[in-house]
């Protein structure tokens, strides 16, 4: 099968291990199309050529870079005309311009098409995106949903084709594994990794830590508009020395930062236009044997399973109590870390995600000749 996968997310090196796993299947001839970078808010994610064995990586210009709804690849029709793929996999939501144009270009080559969606809220998009979404639903051959609620959204919005629940990416368990990092500071270290934005619940995490009487440290990996507020708030309480910010962490170095944490927290907050769609950092931490605490927003409880603790979203007291329970019980932390890694090995490795994706490709190819 000749497969062309279009993905701005695959500029991230750690995500490319899934591509190598897909390409390792002998019946797949994989071509991957990516932009040279992706602009995400205040960050510029430049292409990392970290894992490129076994497939062809094509880097092409992107128009309207940074716009989730409007970005697209002007040269993609020419690429598809030359490569004549059997399957075109758009690693994008069905309502954006990139997916709409890719499905149209693929149809001209007679290729089977599949898109990916995380969208776990039923949202009504303005024209022309609503019309593009409906057109894609009618003409695409399959959909991949990154979580269970996204399947319900697709059905509610009128998509009637096949849907496969497969997370967008897993983790490489050889890279994300328990770390042996010397600790010079014995204080209980709480970690957060992700965007510093309101809906990720950073204010709740800070409020929980402020009421802990024990010694603690906060390690934040990420950037965003809430940084200044967090710094000012902790400084006003004499706690500025307890927090460390690491804004730009290459994906391949993330295991070292996770290894410096005693627990990772993802305290996401559901909002009218957003709730947590997966929480990739959870499986990265779990793979490293780091216990996790998450809120009950969106897909978080299902991802964590028995590999961590779940607290009510927005409840700083419940989060503080969960943190304190783990702080005083290192044996429980170790047991939870072990269970978390076992859960990742069973459900969330790149090899597992790739195998499920290739099985979908085979179904599409078989349907094309039946």
N, C-alpha and C positions, 0 to 999 in steps of 0.2 A: 504494500500500500504506500502510495506517495502522499504524505501528509504535510500540509503547510500550517503552522501554528503562528498566529500573530499575537504578540503579547508585550505590552509596555512594562508589565511587572517583571519580566525576565531580564531587565537590565540589572537586577539584583543578583549577585553571584551565587548566593546560597540557594536561590530558587532554581538555578540552572541544573542542579543535580537531578531534578525531575526530568528535565529534557534528556540528560544522559541515560536515565533509566528507561524512558520511552524508546530512545534510539537503540537501546540494547536488545530490544525485541527484533528478531531477525526478519520478521515480515513487515517492518516499518522502515521506510526511507523518509527521514524527518528533515524538514527545512523550517527554520525559525526566523521570523521577521521581528526585529526590534528597532526602536529609535536609538539615537546616540545617547540620549538622556531623557528623563522625565521630570518635569517641574511639578513638585507636590507642595503646594503652599509656599512656605519660605525656604524649602529645600530643593536642591537640584540633584537628582539621583543620576549620576553618570554611569554609563554601561560598565560593568565589571566583567571582564572575560575570564571568569574563574573556572567554569566547568563547561567545556565546549567539545568534548570528545564524542565522536560518533554521529554528529549531525552537522548540517550546514547552517551557519549563522549569518544572516543577511541584515546589515545595518542600513536603514533608509531614513530619509528626512520625514519628520512629522509636522503637519500643519496644525496650528492652534495648540501647540504643546502646553500642557498644564490645564486644559479645559476637558473635564471628564465627558461632557456632552458633545463637544464640537471637534475634538482632535480626530485626525485621520491621516492615512498614508497615501499621498498623491501617486506614488509609483507602484502601488500594490497591484492594480490591474495588469500592468506590464509584467510584473513578477509572476503572477498566476498564469498569464498567457504563455510564458516561457516554460514554466515548470509543469504545467498541466497536472495539478494534484488530483488525487482521487477524493481527498477529504480536506476541507479548510476548517480549521478550528480557531474561532475568534474568542480570545481570552478576555472578553468584554461583555458589558451589559447589553441587552437587546434594544435599549432605547437610544443608544448614542449613534452619532453619525458614522463612526468608524465601523461598527458592526453592520449597519445598513448598507454602506458602500461595499464592504467586503463580501457580504452575502450576494449582492447583485453581481459583483465581479466574478465570484465563484460560480454562480449560475450560468454565466456565459461560457464557462469552461466545462460545464457538466459535472461539477464536483458536488459531493455531499457536504453539508454544512452543519456546524454545531456551535452554539454560543455558551458562555458561562455567565451565571448570575449569583450575586450574594444577596440580592434585594429581599429582605425579610419583612418589609412593610409595604402594604398596598398603596402606592403613590400614583397620583394622576399627573402626568407630565404635560406641560403646555405644548401647543403646536410649535414646530413640526415634529417634536420628539414623540408625542403620542402616536402620530400617524406612522412614523418610522418603526416604532415598537410593534404596532399591529401588523405592519407589512412583514417584519422579520418573523413574527409568530406564524404567519401563513406560509412562508417560503422556506424556513429552515427545516432541517431534517431531524434534529435532536437538540436537547438542552442539557447542560450540566448545572445543577444547583449546589452551591457550596454548603448549604445547611437545609434542615428539614422544613423550616418555615418558608423558605424560598419556593419550595414546591407548591405550597398552598397559594402563595401569591401568584405564581404562574397560572395555576388553574383558575383562580378567581378573575384573572385578567383575560382569560379566554384562550390561553395556549393549550392545545389538545394533543401535541406530539409527545414522543418519548422524553422522559426526564430521568436522569441518573444523578443521585446524590453523591458527589465526590468533592471533597475540599479542594480548593485551587492548588494548594501546595502542602506537602508534608515536610518532614525534616530528614536530614541525613544523620542517622544515629551514630555514625563514626565521627562526624564533626561535632554534633551536639550530644555530648556525653559527659558523665561526671568528671569534674575538673579537680586536680590536686593543686590548689593555689595556696601558698603560705598566707596566713592571716596575721597581720601585726596588730590589728585592732580587734579586740574580743567582743566589742559591743554587738548586739543583735542588729543585723543589717537587713533592712527591708528594701526591696528593689521594685522599680517600675520601669517599663520600657515601652515607648510609644510616643504619640503626639501629646504635647502639653496643651490640651484643649478641654473646654468645660465638660463635654459629654464623656470624657474618659474618667471622670471622677477624682481628679487630683485633689480638689478641695476636700473631698470626703476623706481621702487618705491622710492628708495633712492634719485634719481635725482629729482623726483617730490617734495619730502619733502624738499630738499635743497633749492628750489626756493620759498617755502612758507614763507612769511614774518611773519605770525602769530606764536604763541607758539604752539608746538605740541610735542607729545611723540610717540615713535615707540615701540610696543611690538611684539617681534618675538618668536613664539613657534615652535621650530624645530632645526635641526642641519644639517650640511653639509659643503662642502669645501669653500663656499663663506663667512662664518662667519668672518674670519680674515680680508678679503678684506673690508667688510662692516664696521667693527670696525675701521680699519685704515682710511678709507675714511671719516667717520663721525668725527673721532678725528682730522684729518687734517683741518677740517672746524670749529672746536670748538664746535661740536655737540655731543660729546661722551656721555654726561650726559643725552641725550634725548632718548637713546635706551636701552632696556632691553631684554636680551635673556633668554629664558626658554627652555632648550634643551630636557629634558625628562619629558613629561607631560602624566601621566596615562590617558587612554581614559575617565575614569569616572570623572576626574577632569577638563576636557576640558571646560565644560560649565562655570566654574568659570573664566577661563581666557578669554573666549569670552565675558563674562559679563563685563569685565574691559575695553572693546574696545568701542569706539564711532562708528567705522566703520571697517570692515574687507576688505582687498584688496587681490585679486588674479590676478596679472598682467602677466599671463603666455604668453610665446612667442612660436609661431609655429616654428619648426625646420624641416629640411628635413626628419628626422626619428622620429619625435614626434610632436603631438599637444595635447592640453588638452582634456582628454577623458571624464571627468565629473566635477571634482572639489568638492569632498565630503565636504570639509571644508565650502563651500558655504552654503549647506543645514544645516550644523550644526550651523553656525552663524545665518542664517535666522530663524531657529527653536527657537533660543534664542532671537529673536527680534532685532538682530543687523543688521543694513543696510550693504549692500555689494556693492563693486565695482569690476567688473571683466573686463578683456580684452575680445576681440572678438575672441580669439583662441578656435578652436574646439567647444566643447559642452557648453562652459560657457554661451553664451547668452540664450540658451534654458533653462538651469538650472535656471538662475536668473529670466527670465521672467519679470514680473512687480514688482519683489521683490528687485530691486536694480538698479544700473547704469552700463552700458557697455561702455567702451572706446576703441579706436583703439589700438591694441597691439603695444608696442614699443614707444608709444607717451607719453613722460613724461609730456609735457605741458597739454595735455588733461586730464591726470590723476590728475595733480595738480589742474586744474580748477574744476574737479569733487569733489575732496577732499575739496576744499575751499567752494564750493557751499553747501556741507553738513555741514561743520564746522559752517557756519554763520546761519544755519537754523535748530535749534533743533526740530521744529515742523515737518519739512519735514523728518528728521531722524526718528522720532517716527512713522510717517505715513508709511514710507518705511519699518521700522522694523515690523510693524503690517502686512503689505501686504506680506512680506517675510514669516512670520510664517504661514499665511493663505495658502500660496502656498505650503509650506512643508506639512501641514496637509492634503491638497487635493491630493498631488502627491507623497510625498517622505517619508512617515512614514514606519517603519519596518513592521507594520501590513499590509499596502498596498502592499509593495514589496513581503511579504510572501504570501499573498492571490493570487497574480498574479503567483507566482512560483508554488503554489499548484495547481492552475488551469492548468498549463502546465503539472504537474505530472499526473493529472487526464486524460488529453488528451492522454498522453503516455500510461497509463495503459489501457485506453479504446481501443486504437489502437492495443494493444497486444492481446486482446481477440476477436477482431472483425474479 
